Amino acid sequence: MTFKLGKSSLAHRKGVDPRLVSISDRAIKITLVDFGHGPMAGLRTAEIQNQLYKDGLSKCDGYTNKSRHQTGKALDFYAYVNGRASWDPEHLSMVANAFLQAAAELGYNVQWGGLWARKGKTKINGIIYGWDMPHMELVD
């Protein structure tokens, strides 16, 4: 089955580095699990980043510690399963695999937040997950 990004997901990539957009375009064609990009998935202002930090949704405050989202070098995603958004680690892992494969095919170096170590690691079914599973960023 081939999936397609909706109008909202496409709009949420505005201002994102063209390489990440290309990776997302390729990933949606090869993924085994549908996905989308939410309203805060792409380019962020310092103010928006700071609010996410205050809400406990980011480790970057947008000013002292800037996010790669602020330069368009990061893109978040969610899985879309059975007609609903999903942040289930298994679904996000499958989407991330499509992003990693797409990046490799296109010759771009990326990092997946699901591989980032953290205190109090999440272990599900014997698998340890990183702290930012719906996050992909370019490595320059």
C-alpha positions in Angstrom: 0.0 0.0 0.0 1.3 3.5 -0.9 0.4 6.4 1.4 0.2 10.1 0.6 0.7 13.1 2.9 -2.4 15.3 3.3 -2.6 19.1 2.7 -2.1 19.9 6.4 1.0 17.7 6.7 2.5 19.3 3.5 1.7 22.8 4.9 3.4 21.9 8.3 6.7 21.3 6.4 6.8 25.0 5.2 10.3 26.5 5.9 11.9 23.0 6.5 15.2 22.3 4.8 14.5 20.9 1.3 16.6 17.9 2.1 14.3 16.9 4.9 11.2 17.6 2.7 12.7 15.2 0.1 13.3 12.6 2.8 9.7 12.9 4.0 8.4 12.7 0.4 10.4 9.5 -0.2 9.6 8.0 3.2 5.8 8.3 2.7 6.2 6.2 -0.5 8.1 3.4 1.2 6.7 3.3 4.8 4.8 0.4 6.1 2.9 2.6 8.5 1.2 5.8 7.4 2.4 9.1 9.0 1.8 12.8 9.0 3.4 16.0 10.3 1.6 18.1 12.9 1.4 21.9 13.4 4.7 22.1 15.4 6.5 19.5 13.3 8.7 21.8 11.2 10.0 25.4 11.4 9.5 27.0 14.8 10.0 30.5 16.2 11.9 31.1 19.4 8.6 31.9 21.1 6.9 28.7 20.0 10.0 26.7 21.0 10.1 28.3 24.4 6.4 27.5 25.0 7.1 23.8 24.1 10.0 23.9 26.6 7.8 25.4 29.3 5.1 22.7 28.6 7.8 20.0 29.1 7.6 19.0 25.4 11.2 20.0 24.5 14.6 20.1 26.1 15.4 23.3 24.1 14.2 26.6 25.4 14.5 28.4 22.1 16.9 31.1 23.3 19.9 29.7 25.2 19.5 26.1 24.0 18.1 26.3 20.4 16.3 23.6 18.6 17.2 22.3 15.1 13.5 23.1 14.4 14.4 26.8 14.6 16.7 26.5 11.5 14.5 24.1 9.6 16.9 21.2 10.1 14.4 19.0 12.1 11.0 17.5 11.3 8.7 15.7 13.6 6.1 13.1 12.6 3.4 11.0 14.0 2.2 7.6 12.9 -1.3 7.3 11.5 -2.9 4.0 12.3 -6.6 2.9 12.0 -7.7 6.4 11.2 -6.0 8.0 14.2 -2.7 9.6 15.1 -0.4 7.3 17.1 2.7 7.8 19.1 3.0 4.1 19.9 6.8 3.3 20.0 6.4 0.4 17.6 4.5 2.6 15.0 7.0 5.4 15.4 9.9 3.0 14.9 8.4 1.8 11.7 8.0 5.3 10.4 11.5 6.2 11.5 12.8 3.2 9.6 11.2 4.6 6.4 12.9 8.0 7.1 16.3 6.4 7.7 16.0 4.3 4.5 14.9 7.4 2.5 17.8 9.5 3.9 20.3 6.7 3.0 18.8 6.4 -0.6 19.1 10.2 -1.1 22.6 10.4 0.4 21.6 12.6 3.5 22.8 12.1 7.0 20.1 12.2 9.7 19.6 11.4 13.3 16.5 9.8 14.8 15.5 11.0 18.3 14.4 7.5 19.1 18.0 6.5 19.4 18.9 9.3 21.9 19.8 8.1 25.3 18.0 9.4 28.4 17.7 8.9 32.1 15.1 6.4 33.0 15.0 4.8 29.6 11.7 3.5 28.3 11.7 -0.2 27.8 8.8 -1.8 26.0 8.8 -5.5 25.1 12.6 -5.7 25.8 13.4 -2.8 23.5 14.9 0.4 24.9 13.6 3.6 23.2 15.1 7.1 23.1 13.4 10.2 24.4 12.3 11.8 21.2 10.8 9.1 19.0 8.8 11.4 16.6 11.9 13.5 15.7 14.2 13.4 12.7 17.0 15.9 12.1 19.7 16.6 9.5 23.3 16.2 10.5 25.5 18.7 8.6 
